Amino acid sequence: MKVGLYFGSFNPIHNGHLIIANHVLQNTGMDAVWFIVSPQNPFKQNHTLLNEYHRLHLVQTAIEGETRMRAVDIEFKLPRPSYTIDTLTYLEEKYPEYEFSIIMGSDSLENIEKWKSGEVILKRYTICVYERLNYPTRHIEGAKIISIKAPLIEISASLIRSNIKSGKSIRYLVPDSVMNEIERSGYYK
């Protein structure tokens, strides 16, 4: 089984994430997309992060009924901060019959050499890259990069959090089920 791993804080998950995941499933031959909810990204500040279990629940809420998408809490059990190479190693040991690829934006690809064992990731894994504005997908010698032209909608989790704090609507930025859960639980106020 070919699985695309979509790493992120998903703070919160939004329609842009879901559009990309769906596009990957429709256009790359991958059998599934797993949303790997990162409890602590080494490149991001922690003070704005909603509790990881709440973020996981929002991802589960967003993809409810999707048979080819899965919310994964694997990094909750691994040392922190979360490093992609450690998660990949763990997943390969746990699921040796699966073929894992990484899904990322072209902006993240720009920094991959700064990641822990970034050069190993580039050599060993297929990377499915969706282009972000002002970040054309670059060629990296020896890397297996699949460039996809997913529909890009400029939605950011920081915009969503800001709208919530300002009392503005987040409708159409996130699935209705996620919006309802955020409102019911009082997240990001």
C-alpha positions as CSV (number, residue, x, y, z in Angstrom):
1,M,0.0,0.0,0.0
2,K,1.3,3.5,-0.9
3,V,0.7,6.0,1.8
4,G,1.3,9.7,1.6
5,L,2.3,11.2,4.9
6,Y,1.1,14.7,5.4
7,F,2.9,16.2,8.4
8,G,1.7,19.3,10.2
9,S,0.6,21.0,13.3
10,F,-2.9,21.3,11.9
11,N,-3.6,24.2,14.3
12,P,-6.4,23.9,13.1
13,I,-6.9,21.8,10.0
14,H,-8.5,23.8,7.2
15,N,-10.0,23.3,3.8
16,G,-6.6,24.0,2.1
17,H,-5.1,20.9,3.8
18,L,-8.1,18.8,2.7
19,I,-8.0,20.0,-0.9
20,I,-4.3,19.1,-1.1
21,A,-4.8,15.7,0.5
22,N,-7.7,14.9,-1.9
23,H,-5.7,16.1,-4.9
24,V,-2.8,13.9,-3.9
25,L,-5.2,10.9,-3.7
26,Q,-6.8,11.7,-7.1
27,N,-3.6,12.4,-9.0
28,T,-0.6,10.4,-7.7
29,G,-1.6,6.7,-7.3
30,M,-1.3,6.8,-3.6
31,D,-3.8,4.6,-1.8
32,A,-4.1,6.7,1.4
33,V,-3.1,10.0,3.0
34,W,-2.2,9.9,6.7
35,F,-2.4,13.3,8.5
36,I,0.6,13.1,11.0
37,V,-0.4,15.5,13.7
38,S,2.9,16.9,15.1
39,P,2.7,17.7,18.8
40,Q,5.8,19.9,18.6
41,N,7.4,21.1,15.4
42,P,11.1,22.0,16.0
43,F,10.7,25.1,13.7
44,K,7.6,26.6,15.3
45,Q,6.8,28.3,18.6
46,N,4.7,26.2,21.0
47,H,2.7,29.0,22.7
48,T,0.0,29.2,20.0
49,L,-0.5,25.5,19.7
50,L,-3.8,24.0,20.8
51,N,-3.4,20.7,22.8
52,E,-2.3,18.0,20.4
53,Y,-5.3,15.7,21.3
54,H,-7.7,18.5,20.5
55,R,-5.9,19.1,17.1
56,L,-6.0,15.4,16.4
57,H,-9.8,15.4,17.2
58,L,-10.3,18.3,14.8
59,V,-8.5,16.3,12.0
60,Q,-10.6,13.2,12.8
61,T,-13.7,15.4,12.6
62,A,-12.6,17.0,9.3
63,I,-12.1,13.6,7.6
64,E,-14.9,11.6,9.1
65,G,-16.3,9.3,6.5
66,E,-13.2,9.5,4.3
67,T,-12.0,5.9,3.8
68,R,-8.6,6.9,2.3
69,M,-7.6,9.5,4.9
70,R,-6.5,8.9,8.4
71,A,-5.5,11.0,11.4
72,V,-2.4,9.6,13.1
73,D,-1.1,10.4,16.5
74,I,2.2,8.4,16.1
75,E,4.4,11.4,17.0
76,F,2.6,11.8,20.4
77,K,4.5,8.7,21.5
78,L,7.9,9.7,20.1
79,P,10.5,12.0,21.7
80,R,9.9,15.7,21.3
81,P,10.4,17.8,19.3
82,S,9.1,15.7,16.4
83,Y,11.6,15.0,13.7
84,T,10.3,13.6,10.4
85,I,13.2,11.1,10.0
86,D,12.4,9.6,13.4
87,T,8.7,9.2,12.5
88,L,9.6,7.7,9.2
89,T,11.9,5.2,10.8
90,Y,9.3,4.2,13.3
91,L,6.6,3.8,10.7
92,E,8.8,1.7,8.4
93,E,9.5,-0.7,11.3
94,K,5.8,-0.9,12.3
95,Y,4.5,-1.2,8.7
96,P,7.2,-2.8,6.6
97,E,4.7,-3.7,3.9
98,Y,3.8,-0.1,3.2
99,E,5.6,2.3,0.9
100,F,5.7,5.8,2.5
101,S,6.0,9.1,0.7
102,I,6.0,12.6,2.1
103,I,3.6,15.4,1.1
104,M,4.8,18.9,1.5
105,G,4.6,22.4,0.1
106,S,7.4,23.8,-2.1
107,D,8.1,26.3,0.7
108,S,9.0,23.4,3.0
109,L,11.2,21.8,0.3
110,E,13.3,25.0,0.4
111,N,14.3,24.2,3.9
112,I,14.6,20.4,3.9
113,E,18.4,20.4,4.0
114,K,18.1,22.1,7.5
115,W,16.0,19.2,8.8
116,K,17.5,16.5,10.9
117,S,18.8,13.9,8.4
118,G,17.3,15.9,5.5
119,E,19.7,14.4,3.0
120,V,18.7,10.9,4.1
121,I,15.0,11.8,3.6
122,L,15.8,13.2,0.1
123,K,17.6,10.0,-0.9
124,R,15.2,7.4,0.6
125,Y,11.7,8.8,0.2
126,T,9.5,10.0,-2.6
127,I,8.4,13.6,-1.9
128,C,5.2,14.8,-3.3
129,V,5.4,18.5,-3.6
130,Y,2.6,20.9,-4.1
131,E,3.6,24.3,-5.3
132,R,3.1,27.3,-3.1
133,L,3.0,30.9,-4.3
134,N,6.5,32.3,-5.0
135,Y,8.1,28.9,-4.3
136,P,8.6,27.0,-7.6
137,T,9.5,23.4,-7.0
138,R,13.2,23.1,-7.3
139,H,15.2,20.2,-8.6
140,I,17.4,18.4,-6.0
141,E,20.0,16.1,-7.5
142,G,19.3,12.5,-6.4
143,A,15.9,13.2,-4.9
144,K,12.6,11.6,-6.0
145,I,10.3,14.6,-6.2
146,I,6.8,14.5,-7.7
147,S,5.6,18.0,-8.4
148,I,1.8,18.3,-8.4
149,K,-0.3,21.3,-9.3
150,A,-2.9,21.2,-6.5
151,P,-5.5,24.0,-6.4
152,L,-4.0,26.5,-4.0
153,I,-6.2,28.5,-1.7
154,E,-4.4,31.0,0.5
155,I,-5.9,29.8,3.8
156,S,-3.6,29.7,6.9
157,A,-4.2,28.4,10.3
158,S,-2.9,31.7,11.7
159,L,-5.7,33.6,9.8
160,I,-8.3,31.2,11.2
161,R,-7.0,31.7,14.8
162,S,-6.9,35.5,14.3
163,N,-10.5,35.5,13.0
164,I,-11.6,33.5,16.0
165,K,-9.9,35.9,18.4
166,S,-11.5,38.9,16.6
167,G,-14.9,37.3,16.6
168,K,-15.0,36.9,12.8
169,S,-16.4,34.0,11.0
170,I,-14.3,31.0,9.9
171,R,-17.0,29.5,7.8
172,Y,-15.8,28.3,4.4
173,L,-12.2,28.3,5.8
174,V,-12.7,25.0,7.7
175,P,-15.3,22.2,7.3
176,D,-18.5,23.0,9.0
177,S,-17.9,20.1,11.4
178,V,-14.6,21.6,12.5
179,M,-16.1,25.1,12.8
180,N,-18.8,23.7,15.0
181,E,-16.4,21.8,17.2
182,I,-14.1,24.9,17.6
183,E,-17.1,27.0,18.6
184,R,-18.6,24.4,20.9
185,S,-15.2,23.9,22.7
186,G,-14.2,27.6,22.7
187,Y,-10.8,26.8,21.0
188,Y,-8.5,29.7,20.1
189,K,-10.4,32.4,21.9
